[in-house]
Amino acid sequence: NVIEYKKKLFYEFAEMGVKIHQRFPEVTIVLRPHPSENHAYWQQILPQNKKIQVVHEGNVIPWLMAAVVMIHNSCTTGIESYLLDQPVIAYRPIQAEEYDIYLPNALSEQALTAQ
């Protein structure tokens, strides 16, 4: 069901953020939650570190232009990154055709693991 799928994907993204931080501790990671998500929960689940920030403010375009890379899953922001000619990755550790959105993922490099 879609709720279980989204929940598993949420935890996969949190784990991926931690792995990226461990591999590149000098890089600032900005997690921009979807407006419908509980932003405080992201802050609770991720390590408390000034290099990992949960931020949802302002228009997304300046964030995308400043990013070294944007990582998403089935997100229309992936389309915006692509149109801005910015590096964009669709992180897809799990997939379900019935829940995934084709176009944003298709316009992105594919990553199936956090390795």
Backbone as numpy.savetxt, mean C-alpha at the origin, in Angstrom:
# Nx Ny Nz CAx CAy CAz Cx Cy Cz
-15.09 -15.28 1.39 -15.93 -14.09 1.39 -15.05 -12.84 1.39
-15.62 -11.75 0.94 -14.86 -10.52 0.74 -14.29 -9.97 2.05
-15.01 -10.11 3.14 -14.52 -9.59 4.43 -13.25 -10.32 4.86
-13.26 -11.63 4.77 -12.07 -12.42 5.13 -10.90 -12.11 4.21
-11.20 -11.95 2.92 -10.16 -11.63 1.94 -9.50 -10.28 2.27
-10.31 -9.27 2.49 -9.78 -7.93 2.80 -9.03 -7.92 4.13
-9.50 -8.67 5.09 -8.82 -8.76 6.39 -7.44 -9.39 6.23
-7.36 -10.48 5.48 -6.07 -11.13 5.24 -5.13 -10.20 4.48
-5.66 -9.49 3.50 -4.85 -8.55 2.73 -4.33 -7.42 3.62
-5.16 -6.95 4.53 -4.76 -5.91 5.48 -3.53 -6.35 6.27
-3.58 -7.56 6.81 -2.46 -8.06 7.61 -1.23 -8.32 6.75
-1.43 -8.73 5.52 -0.30 -8.93 4.60 0.40 -7.58 4.34
-0.39 -6.52 4.17 0.19 -5.20 3.95 0.95 -4.71 5.18
0.40 -4.92 6.35 1.08 -4.52 7.58 2.41 -5.25 7.70
2.41 -6.54 7.43 3.64 -7.34 7.50 4.65 -6.88 6.46
4.18 -6.56 5.26 5.06 -6.06 4.22 5.71 -4.74 4.63
4.94 -3.85 5.25 5.49 -2.58 5.72 6.60 -2.78 6.72
6.42 -3.72 7.62 7.45 -4.03 8.62 8.70 -4.59 7.93
8.51 -5.47 6.97 9.66 -6.06 6.25 10.43 -5.00 5.47
9.71 -4.09 4.82 10.39 -3.02 4.09 11.19 -2.15 5.06
10.58 -1.84 6.20 11.29 -1.02 7.20 12.53 -1.74 7.71
12.46 -3.03 7.94 13.61 -3.79 8.42 14.73 -3.81 7.38
14.35 -3.92 6.12 15.36 -3.99 5.05 15.94 -2.62 4.73
15.13 -1.57 4.82 15.55 -0.21 4.49 15.22 0.72 5.66
15.89 0.58 6.80 15.52 1.36 7.99 15.69 2.87 7.84
16.49 3.31 6.87 16.71 4.75 6.68 15.61 5.40 5.85
14.76 4.61 5.22 13.71 5.12 4.34 12.43 5.36 5.14
11.81 6.50 4.89 10.53 6.79 5.52 9.43 6.10 4.73
8.59 5.38 5.44 7.45 4.70 4.85 6.20 5.48 5.25
5.45 5.91 4.27 4.20 6.61 4.53 3.07 5.69 4.11
2.28 5.28 5.05 1.11 4.47 4.76 -0.09 5.41 4.75
-0.74 5.46 3.62 -1.91 6.33 3.47 -3.14 5.44 3.40
-3.86 5.29 4.52 -5.02 4.40 4.54 -6.13 4.88 3.61
-6.92 3.94 3.18 -8.14 4.27 2.44 -9.04 5.05 3.39
-9.79 6.03 2.87 -10.65 6.82 3.76 -11.61 5.99 4.62
-12.02 4.82 4.12 -12.97 4.00 4.88 -12.30 3.17 5.97
-10.97 3.13 5.98 -10.26 2.31 6.97 -10.09 3.06 8.29
-9.94 2.30 9.35 -9.66 2.86 10.67 -8.18 3.21 10.73
-7.87 4.49 10.64 -6.48 4.94 10.61 -5.75 4.62 11.91
-6.44 4.72 13.02 -5.83 4.44 14.32 -5.38 2.98 14.40
-6.12 2.10 13.77 -5.75 0.68 13.81 -4.43 0.44 13.10
-4.21 1.14 11.98 -2.92 1.03 11.30 -1.79 1.47 12.24
-2.00 2.54 12.97 -0.98 3.04 13.88 -0.70 2.04 15.00
-1.72 1.30 15.42 -1.55 0.29 16.48 -0.80 -0.93 15.97
-1.07 -1.34 14.75 -0.54 -2.60 14.24 0.90 -2.45 13.74
1.30 -1.25 13.31 2.66 -1.03 12.81 3.59 -0.64 13.94
4.88 -0.94 13.80 5.83 -0.56 14.85 5.83 0.95 15.07
6.00 1.35 16.32 6.08 2.76 16.65 7.49 3.24 16.30
7.60 3.94 15.19 8.90 4.38 14.69 8.66 5.62 13.85
9.51 6.62 14.00 9.31 7.86 13.25 9.47 7.66 11.74
10.06 6.55 11.33 10.23 6.26 9.91 9.03 5.54 9.30
8.04 5.20 10.13 6.81 4.60 9.63 5.67 5.52 10.06
5.06 6.16 9.08 4.02 7.14 9.37 2.69 6.73 8.74
1.63 6.88 9.47 0.28 6.67 8.95 -0.31 8.06 8.79
-0.53 8.46 7.54 -0.96 9.82 7.26 -2.09 9.78 6.23
-3.13 10.53 6.49 -4.19 10.68 5.49 -4.65 12.13 5.54
-3.98 12.95 4.74 -4.36 14.36 4.68 -4.02 14.90 3.31
-4.80 15.83 2.87 -4.54 16.49 1.60 -4.75 15.61 0.38
-4.49 16.21 -0.76 -4.62 15.52 -2.04 -3.49 14.51 -2.19
-3.78 13.39 -2.83 -2.80 12.32 -2.96 -1.72 12.63 -4.00
-1.96 13.51 -4.95 -1.02 13.75 -6.04 0.36 14.19 -5.55
0.48 15.17 -4.65 1.82 15.53 -4.17 2.53 14.36 -3.48
1.78 13.53 -2.77 2.37 12.36 -2.12 2.93 11.41 -3.17
2.16 11.19 -4.22 2.60 10.28 -5.28 3.84 10.82 -5.99
3.87 12.10 -6.24 5.00 12.70 -6.94 6.27 12.66 -6.10
6.14 12.69 -4.79 7.30 12.68 -3.90 7.77 11.26 -3.57
6.95 10.27 -3.87 7.28 8.89 -3.48 8.39 8.31 -4.35
9.22 7.50 -3.73 10.22 6.73 -4.46 9.52 5.62 -5.22
8.55 5.02 -4.57 7.69 4.00 -5.17 6.37 3.99 -4.42
5.31 3.66 -5.14 3.99 3.55 -4.51 3.57 2.09 -4.60
3.13 1.54 -3.48 2.71 0.14 -3.43 1.23 0.11 -3.06
0.47 -0.67 -3.81 -0.98 -0.73 -3.60 -1.48 -2.12 -3.93
-2.76 -2.31 -3.76 -3.45 -3.50 -4.23 -4.84 -3.07 -4.67
-5.09 -3.19 -5.96 -6.41 -2.89 -6.53 -6.89 -1.48 -6.21
-5.97 -0.53 -6.17 -6.31 0.83 -5.76 -6.23 1.78 -6.94
-7.23 2.64 -7.07 -7.20 3.60 -8.18 -6.03 4.57 -8.08
-5.45 4.71 -6.91 -4.25 5.53 -6.76 -3.09 4.92 -7.56
-3.15 3.62 -7.79 -2.16 2.98 -8.67 -2.27 3.52 -10.09
-3.47 3.79 -10.55 -3.68 4.39 -11.87 -3.09 5.79 -11.90
-3.34 6.56 -10.84 -2.80 7.92 -10.77 -1.27 7.91 -10.79
-0.66 6.99 -10.06 0.81 6.86 -10.07 1.32 6.53 -11.47
0.64 5.62 -12.12 1.01 5.24 -13.48 0.93 6.46 -14.42
-0.16 7.22 -14.34 -0.33 8.39 -15.20 0.69 9.48 -14.90
1.19 9.52 -13.68 2.23 10.48 -13.30 3.62 9.96 -13.66
3.67 8.78 -14.25 4.92 8.13 -14.64 5.82 7.88 -13.43
5.19 7.52 -12.32 5.90 7.19 -11.09 5.98 5.68 -10.94
7.02 5.17 -10.30 7.10 3.72 -10.07 5.94 3.25 -9.20
5.29 2.18 -9.63 4.12 1.69 -8.90 4.12 0.17 -8.92
3.86 -0.40 -7.75 3.86 -1.85 -7.57 2.50 -2.27 -7.02
1.95 -3.31 -7.62 0.75 -3.94 -7.08 1.23 -5.11 -6.22
1.06 -4.97 -4.91 1.44 -6.03 -3.98 0.27 -6.98 -3.88
0.48 -8.23 -4.35 -0.63 -9.18 -4.45 -0.26 -10.52 -3.83
-0.07 -10.55 -2.51 0.30 -11.81 -1.86 -0.82 -12.83 -1.89
-2.03 -12.35 -2.03 -3.20 -13.21 -2.25 -3.98 -12.58 -3.40
-4.69 -13.40 -4.16 -5.48 -12.88 -5.26 -6.85 -13.55 -5.30
-7.81 -12.79 -5.75 -9.16 -13.32 -5.97 -9.78 -12.47 -7.07
-9.96 -13.06 -8.23 -10.52 -12.31 -9.37 -11.80 -11.57 -9.03
-12.61 -12.19 -8.19 -13.90 -11.58 -7.89 -13.78 -10.34 -6.99
-12.64 -10.15 -6.33 -12.46 -9.00 -5.43 -11.41 -8.01 -5.92
-10.43 -8.48 -6.68 -9.37 -7.60 -7.16 -9.89 -6.71 -8.29
-9.34 -5.51 -8.36 -9.70 -4.57 -9.43 -8.61 -4.66 -10.50
-9.00 -5.02 -11.69 -8.05 -5.36 -12.75 -7.12 -4.21 -13.15
-7.66 -3.07 -13.55 -6.85 -2.02 -14.18 -5.71 -1.50 -13.31
-5.92 -1.11 -12.06 -4.79 -0.61 -11.28 -3.67 -1.65 -11.14
-4.04 -2.90 -10.99 -3.04 -3.95 -10.87 -2.32 -4.16 -12.21
-3.05 -4.12 -13.30 -2.47 -4.35 -14.61 -1.48 -3.26 -15.01
-1.66 -2.04 -14.53 -0.77 -0.93 -14.86 0.46 -0.88 -13.95
0.59 -1.84 -13.08 1.66 -1.83 -12.08 2.58 -3.03 -12.24
3.81 -2.86 -11.75 4.68 -4.03 -11.61 4.03 -4.93 -10.57
4.22 -6.22 -10.71 3.58 -7.18 -9.80 4.56 -7.68 -8.75
4.15 -7.71 -7.51 4.92 -8.32 -6.42 3.99 -9.27 -5.70
4.35 -10.54 -5.68 3.50 -11.55 -5.06 3.95 -11.89 -3.65
5.17 -11.48 -3.30 5.68 -11.69 -1.95 6.36 -10.41 -1.48
6.64 -10.34 -0.20 7.35 -9.18 0.36 8.85 -9.38 0.32
9.31 -10.44 -0.25 10.75 -10.72 -0.32 11.38 -9.82 -1.30
